[in-house]
Amino acid sequence: MSFNIALSGVNASQKDLDTTANNIANVNTVGFKESRAEFVDVYAASLLAGGKTKVGDGVLTSEVAQQFTQGSLQFTNNALDLAITGNGFFATVPEPSARDFSFTRAGMFKLNSENFMVNSNGDHLLGFPVNPDGSSASVALSTTQPVRVPDSSGTPQATSEVDLKMNLPANDGALDPADFDPTDPLTYNAATSVTIYDSLGDSHVQTFYFIKDSTAGVAANEWVMVTSIDDQLVNINDSAGAPLAPGAAANTAGTNTGNAVSGSRLTFSSGGDFIAIESADGAAQADSKLITDALGAGILSNGSDPAQDITIDFNLNAATATPDEPTQFASGFEVTALEQDGLPVGRLTGVDIGPDGLVRATYSNGTSEPLSRVALVRFANEQGLTQMGSTQWQESILSGEALAGEATTGTFGEINSSALEQANVNLTTELIDMIIAQRNFQANSRALEVNNQLNQTVLNIR
């Protein structure tokens, strides 16, 4: 019996040494959780045995239990490196369409050839689908999808409005709008341009020309504004979008050059303050609209929307007039604001992942959009998870059902971008444990040796 007791001690010491060696071997493994060999004594007794004199039957390894304590963070320069501070696991699948979930704390992710976020094993990181405002559409594990980062922003945005503010030089000489020729700078007083975008994201140059009107009968401090797109003159319509016939009013320009086009009249006070903008029919307008109905003229020959409307916004509200609005002072021509709301197709310039797991892509056209929200999963009993290798686990009966949720909510931890969770192995403690396990192994080996000597003594009795 004593042989078996000593042998169980040797086996237990060997298991302890194996566990300690495995912890030391993985001291630099990202997301690794140390294990602890747990032992119980063996005690067998019968109804008639004397309990006060019964000797134990040795030791037994009851479990090699993993310790899911927090590991320290190592910060990196890769935004796709993720670390969890607190409770939770990343969920991954081997293929985008698979539902064979595995769970890990190792957040070394990268983009594969199809722009999916994957780990070093090629497993796809799962996230919750999100709405345009970044809120999660669902937080169920069954609705998670592989996180994918597109390399372009997709749908462009056609220009619908141009905000324009400037100072027109009051001391400039007046010109006849009928002599206007966009190719002759002597026929207009000032000009400025802005890049606009059609419905396909293609860029066009819109130019605004300003002519101080010298036509007989026109009051002082009145200007005619004409516009062109890609050097082709287009009509400025009234605020209702109704086209104005060229030559129907005094603010028609270019009638002597064969480029007759209707413009808008800008009127200023004697103090240089803006009074109103008028359409060709003389009605005051809060804004003017430009309809780029130029498909036949070759401006929008790329298949984009030929009925694209562009509002030229001067913020002409007398009740809220400010010095930033168009002015006519005795100083040079100066553009103080020239903005448009269109966007081209952008290329990917960066990926940001917030503490709540929201993955947001930024693009070269100045836009950003939420793509997904990294899913976290927790279990009632983490030590019941089944180890799969490569610092991955799978759900088991002992672990309980996987419960998915968002980071920073409930008992879920926080996601740290550009960081990795190191192994929670304390190397000093492991070396001490190894020494202790070695001493235990030696002691049990000595017990085997003593038992052998005793048996040999008995066998030598004559």
SEKE-371348 format. One record per residue (C-alpha): residue number from 1; residue in three letters; x, y, z. Coordinates in nm, 2 decimals. Layout:
N
NUM, ALA, X, Y, Z $
...
//
This chain:
462
1, MET, 0.00, 0.00, 0.00 $
2, SER, 0.28, 0.24, 0.09 $
3, PHE, 0.42, 0.19, -0.27 $
4, ASN, 0.09, 0.31, -0.41 $
5, ILE, 0.08, 0.61, -0.18 $
6, ALA, 0.43, 0.72, -0.27 $
7, LEU, 0.36, 0.65, -0.64 $
8, SER, 0.05, 0.88, -0.62 $
9, GLY, 0.27, 1.15, -0.47 $
10, VAL, 0.52, 1.11, -0.75 $
11, ASN, 0.25, 1.14, -1.01 $
12, ALA, 0.10, 1.44, -0.84 $
13, SER, 0.44, 1.61, -0.82 $
14, GLN, 0.49, 1.54, -1.19 $
15, LYS, 0.15, 1.69, -1.28 $
16, ASP, 0.24, 2.00, -1.07 $
17, LEU, 0.58, 2.02, -1.25 $
18, ASP, 0.41, 1.98, -1.59 $
19, THR, 0.15, 2.25, -1.51 $
20, THR, 0.42, 2.49, -1.39 $
21, ALA, 0.64, 2.42, -1.70 $
22, ASN, 0.34, 2.49, -1.93 $
23, ASN, 0.28, 2.83, -1.76 $
24, ILE, 0.65, 2.92, -1.79 $
25, ALA, 0.65, 2.82, -2.16 $
26, ASN, 0.36, 3.05, -2.23 $
27, VAL, 0.48, 3.35, -2.04 $
28, ASN, 0.49, 3.55, -2.36 $
29, THR, 0.17, 3.41, -2.52 $
30, VAL, -0.08, 3.69, -2.57 $
31, GLY, -0.42, 3.61, -2.40 $
32, PHE, -0.28, 3.30, -2.22 $
33, LYS, -0.43, 3.21, -1.88 $
34, GLU, -0.22, 3.03, -1.63 $
35, SER, -0.33, 2.69, -1.49 $
36, ARG, -0.31, 2.56, -1.14 $
37, ALA, -0.29, 2.19, -1.05 $
38, GLU, -0.54, 2.11, -0.78 $
39, PHE, -0.51, 1.80, -0.56 $
40, VAL, -0.73, 1.60, -0.32 $
41, ASP, -0.64, 1.33, -0.08 $
42, VAL, -0.76, 0.97, -0.13 $
43, TYR, -0.94, 0.81, 0.17 $
44, ALA, -1.12, 0.49, 0.15 $
45, ALA, -1.30, 0.34, 0.45 $
46, SER, -1.56, 0.07, 0.52 $
47, LEU, -1.83, 0.03, 0.78 $
48, LEU, -1.61, -0.20, 1.00 $
49, ALA, -1.28, -0.02, 0.96 $
50, GLY, -1.14, 0.18, 1.25 $
51, GLY, -1.17, 0.54, 1.14 $
52, LYS, -0.92, 0.66, 1.40 $
53, THR, -0.64, 0.44, 1.28 $
54, LYS, -0.71, 0.45, 0.90 $
55, VAL, -0.43, 0.59, 0.69 $
56, GLY, -0.50, 0.78, 0.37 $
57, ASP, -0.44, 0.61, 0.03 $
58, GLY, -0.24, 0.89, -0.13 $
59, VAL, -0.32, 1.20, -0.35 $
60, LEU, -0.52, 1.25, -0.66 $
61, THR, -0.52, 1.53, -0.92 $
62, SER, -0.87, 1.66, -0.92 $
63, GLU, -0.84, 1.93, -1.18 $
64, VAL, -0.60, 2.15, -1.37 $
65, ALA, -0.79, 2.47, -1.34 $
66, GLN, -0.72, 2.78, -1.55 $
67, GLN, -0.71, 3.11, -1.37 $
68, PHE, -0.89, 3.39, -1.56 $
69, THR, -0.73, 3.68, -1.38 $
70, GLN, -0.66, 4.00, -1.57 $
71, GLY, -0.33, 4.01, -1.76 $
72, SER, -0.13, 4.33, -1.79 $
73, LEU, -0.17, 4.54, -2.11 $
74, GLN, 0.10, 4.59, -2.37 $
75, PHE, 0.04, 4.89, -2.60 $
76, THR, 0.12, 4.87, -2.97 $
77, ASN, 0.09, 5.09, -3.28 $
78, ASN, -0.17, 4.87, -3.45 $
79, ALA, -0.53, 4.99, -3.41 $
80, LEU, -0.66, 4.64, -3.48 $
81, ASP, -0.48, 4.50, -3.17 $
82, LEU, -0.75, 4.47, -2.91 $
83, ALA, -0.74, 4.39, -2.54 $
84, ILE, -1.02, 4.34, -2.29 $
85, THR, -1.00, 4.51, -1.95 $
86, GLY, -1.25, 4.32, -1.73 $
87, ASN, -1.49, 4.04, -1.81 $
88, GLY, -1.56, 3.90, -2.15 $
89, PHE, -1.42, 3.71, -2.45 $
90, PHE, -1.39, 3.78, -2.82 $
91, ALA, -1.61, 3.56, -3.04 $
92, THR, -1.46, 3.41, -3.36 $
93, VAL, -1.57, 3.17, -3.63 $
94, PRO, -1.35, 2.98, -3.88 $
95, GLU, -1.55, 3.10, -4.19 $
96, PRO, -1.79, 3.40, -4.24 $
97, SER, -2.09, 3.17, -4.28 $
98, ALA, -1.99, 2.93, -4.00 $
99, ARG, -2.16, 2.92, -3.65 $
100, ASP, -1.89, 2.71, -3.48 $
101, PHE, -1.80, 2.97, -3.22 $
102, SER, -1.48, 2.98, -3.04 $
103, PHE, -1.38, 3.24, -2.78 $
104, THR, -1.05, 3.40, -2.70 $
105, ARG, -0.88, 3.68, -2.50 $
106, ALA, -0.60, 3.71, -2.76 $
107, GLY, -0.67, 4.03, -2.97 $
108, MET, -0.40, 4.01, -3.23 $
109, PHE, -0.63, 4.09, -3.53 $
110, LYS, -0.54, 4.19, -3.89 $
111, LEU, -0.72, 4.23, -4.22 $
112, ASN, -0.72, 3.93, -4.46 $
113, SER, -0.74, 3.95, -4.84 $
114, GLU, -1.12, 4.01, -4.82 $
115, ASN, -1.08, 4.29, -4.56 $
116, PHE, -1.23, 4.08, -4.28 $
117, MET, -1.07, 4.11, -3.93 $
118, VAL, -0.91, 3.78, -3.85 $
119, ASN, -0.66, 3.64, -3.59 $
120, SER, -0.34, 3.45, -3.66 $
121, ASN, -0.54, 3.13, -3.71 $
122, GLY, -0.75, 3.30, -3.98 $
123, ASP, -1.06, 3.30, -3.76 $
124, HIS, -1.30, 3.58, -3.82 $
125, LEU, -1.39, 3.83, -3.54 $
126, LEU, -1.76, 3.87, -3.48 $
127, GLY, -1.94, 4.20, -3.42 $
128, PHE, -2.30, 4.32, -3.38 $
129, PRO, -2.46, 4.50, -3.68 $
130, VAL, -2.50, 4.87, -3.62 $
131, ASN, -2.74, 5.15, -3.74 $
132, PRO, -2.61, 5.46, -3.92 $
133, ASP, -2.59, 5.65, -3.58 $
134, GLY, -2.36, 5.37, -3.44 $
135, SER, -2.62, 5.21, -3.21 $
136, SER, -2.64, 4.83, -3.21 $
137, ALA, -2.92, 4.68, -3.41 $
138, SER, -2.90, 4.36, -3.20 $
139, VAL, -2.69, 4.21, -2.92 $
140, ALA, -2.77, 3.85, -2.97 $
141, LEU, -2.48, 3.61, -3.05 $
142, SER, -2.69, 3.45, -3.32 $
143, THR, -2.71, 3.78, -3.51 $
144, THR, -2.33, 3.86, -3.50 $
145, GLN, -2.15, 3.90, -3.83 $
146, PRO, -1.78, 3.89, -3.92 $
147, VAL, -1.63, 4.24, -3.89 $
148, ARG, -1.53, 4.37, -4.23 $
149, VAL, -1.36, 4.70, -4.32 $
150, PRO, -1.43, 4.82, -4.67 $
151, ASP, -1.16, 5.01, -4.86 $
152, SER, -1.40, 5.27, -5.00 $
153, SER, -1.69, 5.47, -4.85 $
154, GLY, -1.93, 5.35, -5.12 $
155, THR, -2.21, 5.59, -5.22 $
156, PRO, -2.09, 5.95, -5.30 $
157, GLN, -2.30, 6.25, -5.21 $
158, ALA, -2.41, 6.49, -5.48 $
159, THR, -2.37, 6.86, -5.41 $
160, SER, -2.71, 7.02, -5.32 $
161, GLU, -2.60, 7.35, -5.17 $
162, VAL, -2.31, 7.60, -5.21 $
163, ASP, -2.27, 7.86, -4.93 $
164, LEU, -2.11, 8.17, -5.06 $
165, LYS, -2.01, 8.49, -4.88 $
166, MET, -1.78, 8.76, -5.01 $
167, ASN, -1.70, 9.13, -5.04 $
168, LEU, -1.75, 9.30, -5.37 $
169, PRO, -1.53, 9.60, -5.44 $
170, ALA, -1.74, 9.91, -5.43 $
171, ASN, -1.48, 10.13, -5.61 $
172, ASP, -1.46, 9.90, -5.92 $
173, GLY, -1.58, 10.04, -6.25 $
174, ALA, -1.93, 9.94, -6.37 $
175, LEU, -1.96, 9.72, -6.68 $
176, ASP, -2.24, 9.63, -6.91 $
177, PRO, -2.36, 9.27, -6.84 $
178, ALA, -2.45, 9.23, -7.20 $
179, ASP, -2.08, 9.24, -7.29 $
180, PHE, -2.00, 8.96, -7.04 $
181, ASP, -1.77, 8.69, -7.18 $
182, PRO, -1.63, 8.43, -6.94 $
183, THR, -1.31, 8.41, -7.15 $
184, ASP, -1.24, 8.78, -7.12 $
185, PRO, -1.15, 8.90, -6.76 $
186, LEU, -1.22, 9.26, -6.87 $
187, THR, -1.59, 9.19, -6.90 $
188, TYR, -1.65, 9.11, -6.54 $
189, ASN, -1.53, 9.25, -6.21 $
190, ALA, -1.46, 8.94, -6.00 $
191, ALA, -1.48, 8.56, -6.01 $
192, THR, -1.44, 8.26, -5.78 $
193, SER, -1.47, 7.89, -5.81 $
194, VAL, -1.56, 7.58, -5.61 $
195, THR, -1.54, 7.21, -5.68 $
196, ILE, -1.88, 7.04, -5.68 $
197, TYR, -1.98, 6.67, -5.72 $
198, ASP, -2.25, 6.50, -5.93 $
199, SER, -2.46, 6.20, -5.82 $
200, LEU, -2.17, 5.96, -5.92 $
201, GLY, -1.91, 6.14, -5.72 $
202, ASP, -1.74, 6.29, -6.02 $
203, SER, -1.60, 6.64, -5.97 $
204, HIS, -1.69, 6.96, -6.16 $
205, VAL, -1.58, 7.32, -6.12 $
206, GLN, -1.85, 7.57, -6.06 $
207, THR, -1.74, 7.93, -6.12 $
208, PHE, -1.93, 8.25, -6.01 $
209, TYR, -1.88, 8.57, -6.20 $
210, PHE, -1.98, 8.91, -6.06 $
211, ILE, -2.05, 9.21, -6.28 $
212, LYS, -2.11, 9.56, -6.14 $
213, ASP, -2.40, 9.68, -6.36 $
214, SER, -2.37, 10.00, -6.56 $
215, THR, -2.70, 9.96, -6.75 $
216, ALA, -2.90, 10.28, -6.78 $
217, GLY, -3.18, 10.30, -6.53 $
218, VAL, -3.02, 10.06, -6.29 $
219, ALA, -2.96, 10.19, -5.94 $
220, ALA, -2.61, 10.22, -5.80 $
221, ASN, -2.46, 9.93, -5.59 $
222, GLU, -2.62, 9.66, -5.80 $
223, TRP, -2.44, 9.35, -5.93 $
224, VAL, -2.52, 9.07, -6.17 $
225, MET, -2.40, 8.72, -6.07 $
226, VAL, -2.36, 8.46, -6.34 $
227, THR, -2.24, 8.10, -6.30 $
228, SER, -2.09, 7.83, -6.51 $
229, ILE, -2.01, 7.46, -6.46 $
230, ASP, -1.70, 7.32, -6.63 $
231, ASP, -1.67, 7.65, -6.83 $
232, GLN, -2.03, 7.61, -6.96 $
233, LEU, -2.27, 7.89, -6.86 $
234, VAL, -2.59, 7.78, -6.70 $
235, ASN, -2.91, 7.97, -6.60 $
236, ILE, -2.98, 8.07, -6.24 $
237, ASN, -3.34, 8.00, -6.17 $
238, ASP, -3.57, 8.15, -5.91 $
239, SER, -3.62, 8.00, -5.57 $
240, ALA, -3.90, 7.78, -5.70 $
241, GLY, -3.66, 7.63, -5.95 $
242, ALA, -3.84, 7.78, -6.25 $
243, PRO, -3.61, 7.84, -6.55 $
244, LEU, -3.58, 8.21, -6.66 $
245, ALA, -3.56, 8.29, -7.02 $
246, PRO, -3.24, 8.46, -7.12 $
247, GLY, -3.28, 8.82, -7.23 $
248, ALA, -3.61, 8.86, -7.04 $
249, ALA, -3.48, 9.10, -6.78 $
250, ALA, -3.19, 9.34, -6.71 $
251, ASN, -2.99, 9.08, -6.52 $
252, THR, -2.93, 8.87, -6.83 $
253, ALA, -2.56, 8.86, -6.92 $
254, GLY, -2.37, 8.79, -7.24 $
255, THR, -2.63, 8.87, -7.50 $
256, ASN, -2.36, 9.02, -7.72 $
257, THR, -2.14, 8.72, -7.72 $
258, GLY, -2.39, 8.45, -7.80 $
259, ASN, -2.37, 8.32, -7.44 $
260, ALA, -2.69, 8.47, -7.32 $
261, VAL, -2.76, 8.34, -6.97 $
262, SER, -2.99, 8.45, -6.69 $
263, GLY, -2.83, 8.55, -6.36 $
264, SER, -2.93, 8.70, -6.03 $
265, ARG, -2.91, 9.06, -5.92 $
266, LEU, -2.74, 9.14, -5.58 $
267, THR, -2.84, 9.48, -5.43 $
268, PHE, -2.65, 9.66, -5.16 $
269, SER, -2.72, 9.97, -4.95 $
270, SER, -2.51, 10.29, -4.96 $
271, GLY, -2.33, 10.16, -4.65 $
272, GLY, -2.23, 9.84, -4.83 $
273, ASP, -2.48, 9.61, -4.64 $
274, PHE, -2.66, 9.34, -4.83 $
275, ILE, -3.02, 9.43, -4.91 $
276, ALA, -3.16, 9.15, -5.14 $
277, ILE, -3.11, 8.91, -5.42 $
278, GLU, -3.35, 8.93, -5.71 $
279, SER, -3.44, 8.69, -5.98 $
280, ALA, -3.49, 8.80, -6.34 $
281, ASP, -3.86, 8.89, -6.27 $
282, GLY, -3.75, 9.14, -6.01 $
283, ALA, -3.88, 8.93, -5.71 $
284, ALA, -3.67, 8.92, -5.40 $
285, GLN, -3.54, 8.57, -5.33 $
286, ALA, -3.42, 8.41, -5.01 $
287, ASP, -3.19, 8.20, -5.23 $
288, SER, -3.14, 8.11, -5.59 $
289, LYS, -3.13, 7.76, -5.74 $
290, LEU, -2.92, 7.64, -6.02 $
291, ILE, -3.04, 7.34, -6.22 $
292, THR, -2.77, 7.16, -6.40 $
293, ASP, -2.98, 7.04, -6.69 $
294, ALA, -2.67, 7.01, -6.89 $
295, LEU, -2.67, 6.64, -7.00 $
296, GLY, -2.72, 6.74, -7.36 $
297, ALA, -2.47, 7.01, -7.33 $
298, GLY, -2.20, 6.76, -7.22 $
299, ILE, -2.16, 6.88, -6.86 $
300, LEU, -2.30, 6.56, -6.71 $
301, SER, -2.22, 6.31, -6.98 $
302, ASN, -2.11, 6.04, -6.74 $
303, GLY, -2.45, 5.90, -6.67 $
304, SER, -2.51, 6.10, -6.35 $
305, ASP, -2.84, 6.27, -6.26 $
306, PRO, -2.90, 6.55, -6.51 $
307, ALA, -3.17, 6.71, -6.29 $
308, GLN, -2.93, 6.78, -6.00 $
309, ASP, -3.03, 7.10, -5.82 $
310, ILE, -2.78, 7.32, -5.65 $
311, THR, -2.89, 7.59, -5.41 $
312, ILE, -2.67, 7.90, -5.39 $
313, ASP, -2.72, 8.01, -5.03 $
314, PHE, -2.63, 8.36, -4.93 $
315, ASN, -2.81, 8.34, -4.59 $
316, LEU, -3.02, 8.63, -4.69 $
317, ASN, -3.23, 8.69, -4.39 $
318, ALA, -3.26, 9.06, -4.29 $
319, ALA, -3.36, 8.96, -3.94 $
320, THR, -3.03, 8.78, -3.88 $
321, ALA, -2.80, 8.99, -4.10 $
322, THR, -2.44, 8.97, -3.98 $
323, PRO, -2.12, 9.13, -4.11 $
324, ASP, -2.02, 8.79, -4.25 $
325, GLU, -2.28, 8.80, -4.52 $
326, PRO, -2.21, 8.94, -4.87 $
327, THR, -2.09, 9.30, -4.85 $
328, GLN, -1.99, 9.58, -5.08 $
329, PHE, -1.71, 9.78, -4.92 $
330, ALA, -1.44, 10.00, -5.07 $
331, SER, -1.18, 9.72, -5.05 $
332, GLY, -1.06, 9.44, -5.27 $
333, PHE, -1.26, 9.14, -5.37 $
334, GLU, -1.25, 8.88, -5.09 $
335, VAL, -1.43, 8.55, -5.05 $
336, THR, -1.50, 8.49, -4.68 $
337, ALA, -1.70, 8.16, -4.72 $
338, LEU, -1.72, 7.91, -5.00 $
339, GLU, -1.84, 7.57, -4.90 $
340, GLN, -2.04, 7.29, -5.07 $
341, ASP, -2.19, 6.97, -4.92 $
342, GLY, -2.11, 6.71, -5.19 $
343, LEU, -1.86, 6.43, -5.14 $
344, PRO, -1.66, 6.21, -5.38 $
345, VAL, -1.60, 5.84, -5.32 $
346, GLY, -1.33, 5.82, -5.05 $
347, ARG, -1.06, 5.57, -4.99 $
348, LEU, -1.00, 5.42, -4.65 $
349, THR, -0.75, 5.62, -4.44 $
350, GLY, -0.79, 5.47, -4.09 $
351, VAL, -0.99, 5.25, -3.85 $
352, ASP, -1.08, 5.35, -3.50 $
353, ILE, -1.22, 5.11, -3.24 $
354, GLY, -1.37, 5.27, -2.93 $
355, PRO, -1.39, 5.14, -2.57 $
356, ASP, -1.74, 5.03, -2.64 $
357, GLY, -1.62, 4.82, -2.94 $
358, LEU, -1.76, 5.05, -3.21 $
359, VAL, -1.56, 5.00, -3.52 $
360, ARG, -1.55, 5.33, -3.72 $
361, ALA, -1.38, 5.38, -4.06 $
362, THR, -1.25, 5.72, -4.17 $
363, TYR, -1.21, 5.81, -4.54 $
364, SER, -1.01, 6.05, -4.75 $
365, ASN, -1.33, 6.25, -4.84 $
366, GLY, -1.36, 6.36, -4.47 $
367, THR, -1.64, 6.12, -4.38 $
368, SER, -1.65, 5.84, -4.13 $
369, GLU, -1.90, 5.56, -4.08 $
370, PRO, -1.97, 5.30, -3.82 $
371, LEU, -1.91, 4.95, -3.95 $
372, SER, -1.98, 4.71, -3.66 $
373, ARG, -1.95, 4.68, -3.28 $
374, VAL, -1.72, 4.41, -3.15 $
375, ALA, -1.92, 4.15, -2.96 $
376, LEU, -1.81, 4.03, -2.61 $
377, VAL, -1.92, 3.70, -2.46 $
378, ARG, -1.93, 3.59, -2.10 $
379, PHE, -2.00, 3.27, -1.91 $
380, ALA, -2.13, 3.18, -1.57 $
381, ASN, -1.83, 2.95, -1.51 $
382, GLU, -1.52, 3.04, -1.71 $
383, GLN, -1.32, 2.75, -1.57 $
384, GLY, -1.57, 2.52, -1.73 $
385, LEU, -1.47, 2.62, -2.08 $
386, THR, -1.31, 2.35, -2.30 $
387, GLN, -0.96, 2.44, -2.41 $
388, MET, -0.90, 2.42, -2.79 $
389, GLY, -0.54, 2.54, -2.81 $
390, SER, -0.42, 2.86, -2.97 $
391, THR, -0.55, 3.04, -2.66 $
392, GLN, -0.91, 2.96, -2.77 $
393, TRP, -1.20, 2.80, -2.58 $
394, GLN, -1.53, 2.66, -2.66 $
395, GLU, -1.86, 2.64, -2.47 $
396, SER, -1.93, 2.33, -2.26 $
397, ILE, -2.20, 2.21, -2.02 $
398, LEU, -1.99, 2.31, -1.72 $
399, SER, -1.93, 2.66, -1.85 $
400, GLY, -2.29, 2.75, -1.91 $
401, GLU, -2.44, 2.92, -2.21 $
402, ALA, -2.26, 3.19, -2.39 $
403, LEU, -2.41, 3.53, -2.32 $
404, ALA, -2.33, 3.81, -2.57 $
405, GLY, -2.33, 4.18, -2.50 $
406, GLU, -2.17, 4.52, -2.57 $
407, ALA, -1.85, 4.63, -2.40 $
408, THR, -1.88, 4.87, -2.11 $
409, THR, -2.24, 4.76, -2.04 $
410, GLY, -2.35, 4.54, -1.75 $
411, THR, -2.06, 4.32, -1.63 $
412, PHE, -1.88, 4.33, -1.96 $
413, GLY, -1.53, 4.49, -1.97 $
414, GLU, -1.38, 4.76, -2.18 $
415, ILE, -1.21, 4.71, -2.52 $
416, ASN, -0.87, 4.88, -2.56 $
417, SER, -0.75, 4.95, -2.91 $
418, SER, -0.38, 4.94, -2.99 $
419, ALA, -0.32, 4.71, -2.69 $
420, LEU, -0.27, 4.34, -2.62 $
421, GLU, -0.34, 4.15, -2.30 $
422, GLN, -0.03, 3.97, -2.19 $
423, ALA, -0.03, 3.63, -2.02 $
424, ASN, -0.13, 3.65, -1.65 $
425, VAL, 0.17, 3.43, -1.55 $
426, ASN, 0.39, 3.56, -1.27 $
427, LEU, 0.73, 3.42, -1.36 $
428, THR, 0.87, 3.45, -1.00 $
429, THR, 0.58, 3.26, -0.85 $
430, GLU, 0.61, 2.99, -1.11 $
431, LEU, 0.98, 2.94, -1.04 $
432, ILE, 0.91, 2.90, -0.67 $
433, ASP, 0.63, 2.66, -0.74 $
434, MET, 0.87, 2.46, -0.96 $
435, ILE, 1.12, 2.43, -0.68 $
436, ILE, 0.84, 2.32, -0.44 $
437, ALA, 0.71, 2.06, -0.69 $
438, GLN, 1.07, 1.94, -0.74 $
439, ARG, 1.12, 1.89, -0.37 $
440, ASN, 0.79, 1.71, -0.34 $
441, PHE, 0.89, 1.48, -0.63 $
442, GLN, 1.22, 1.41, -0.45 $
443, ALA, 1.05, 1.34, -0.12 $
444, ASN, 0.80, 1.09, -0.28 $
445, SER, 1.08, 0.93, -0.47 $
446, ARG, 1.26, 0.88, -0.14 $
447, ALA, 0.95, 0.73, 0.01 $
448, LEU, 0.95, 0.48, -0.28 $
449, GLU, 1.32, 0.40, -0.22 $
450, VAL, 1.26, 0.35, 0.16 $
451, ASN, 0.97, 0.12, 0.09 $
452, ASN, 1.19, -0.08, -0.15 $
453, GLN, 1.46, -0.11, 0.11 $
454, LEU, 1.21, -0.24, 0.37 $
455, ASN, 1.07, -0.49, 0.13 $
456, GLN, 1.42, -0.61, 0.05 $
457, THR, 1.49, -0.64, 0.42 $
458, VAL, 1.18, -0.86, 0.46 $
459, LEU, 1.28, -1.08, 0.16 $
460, ASN, 1.63, -1.13, 0.31 $
461, ILE, 1.50, -1.27, 0.64 $
462, ARG, 1.60, -1.64, 0.68 $
//
